[in-house]
Amino acid sequence: MTPDEFRRHGHEVVEWIADYFETIRDRPVLPPVQPGDLTAQLPAHGPEEPEPMDRILADFRERIVPANTHWNHPAFHAWFSISGTPPAVLAEALAAALNVNGMLWKSSPACTELEQLTLHWLGEWLGLPPDWFGLIYDTASTAGVHALACARHRADPASRQHGNAGRHYTVYCSELAHSFIEKSAMTVGFGLDAVRRVPVDSAFRLRPDALSALIAADRATGRTPACIVATIGTTAVASVDPLPAIAEIAAREKLWLHVDAAYAGAAAVSEKYRHHLAGAAAADSFAVNPHKWLLTPTDLCAFYTRDPAALRGAFSLVPEYLRTDDGSAVNLMDYGFQLGRRFRALKLWFVMRSYGRRGVAAIIEGHCDMAADFASRLLADGRFEIAAPVEFSLVCFRFRGSDEENRALLEAINATGRAFLSHAVVDGRYVLRMAIGNWQTSREDMTKLAAMVTNLAPGAC
Ligand code: PLP
């Protein structure tokens, strides 16, 4: 591609993205496609000869986009709703142009230092201790693997040499914690059986008394408790575990405390919601996903630890060909299992500068207000119940009827193409989840959604 061709196609792509953001409401959130539909439209083998960019872009528009679930749609309310905002989209293009690998300070001083600085800024916005060490992983799941590896390192610093060495490590989290904890336990060799799911109270928060009892029972049977994972904003209902009480238990039992604030941690950018992180300062590690509710496109997980020596102890391994002599410089490859590192900090830095803390806080507060308003509208209708306290921008609700009727309601909403919601099972009952996280979602969108839900529910007039 010549520089002039690049300019031409680059302008075309930017035009397309601008139009996409502007007219995205005209598209169905969920594509009306079946498994295999896209594959059937594309050649089974890669091209032998170069193809013109015009044709590639045409296929992108006509085949790829129509088979896409539009996560950037203001009516995307499934799982946790997210935003890839325009400043961050520009930053992603620039990061691809620079194409650095930030494994070492020398391999990209800018990537290394901006990652450290941006995470320091973000830590300040969230009210985290200023001396914590922060770095970026791809996902909260990867953060979980690192937290468990640190926990094992604390329990047995020689574990990097001899692995689990016959010990049966155990990990504690609430019944509602995310499944990445089991996957992390599988990955580090603790095994699925190592994960203890602690019962929750009536507000879906981990019960500290039950946690203490489970730890004691494991010690009594010769197991090695290693880690507690507390969740701020559980996936199903966005409940908040009682961090201060959990932190006390972790300190008493000398266990690694990891806080998974993947979704709701972002709310602490607003002073109004910062109290949800009370107690977090006592954690050993903490993860929040700016790619969930902090206006940053996937993927970007901000991981913090008070004990970076544990991370280095668990993971640092420097072969001769990666040896550099840059004094006190941080080499990010020493802080995890991955070597290569994308310049992810750039998009977060663009977001933080473009919106400012107040701008981000205003969007998050707006989302929470819209969620509360949506819940009130459903309650006012009389045919719905709210299935869990609405703390953030997630509303779990159900039609006062059977699970079957609720499942049918969800299918009917999603079949319109005008919104996409997901479900959970809470207290054994099927509930619908409506999450707000998109920068373009407006009050008008929410009024329309509430009307649609009430119109599609059984018994509508
Ligand atoms: N923690 C919570 C509370 C989540 O809701 C999720 C995903 O939705 C995760 C962790 C896992 O996130 P990731 O996709 O970054 O691994």
Residues whose N, C-alpha, C, O or C-beta is under 5 A from the ligand:
A	BS01	PLP	T139 A140 S141 H178 F180 G233 T234 T235 D260 A262 Y263
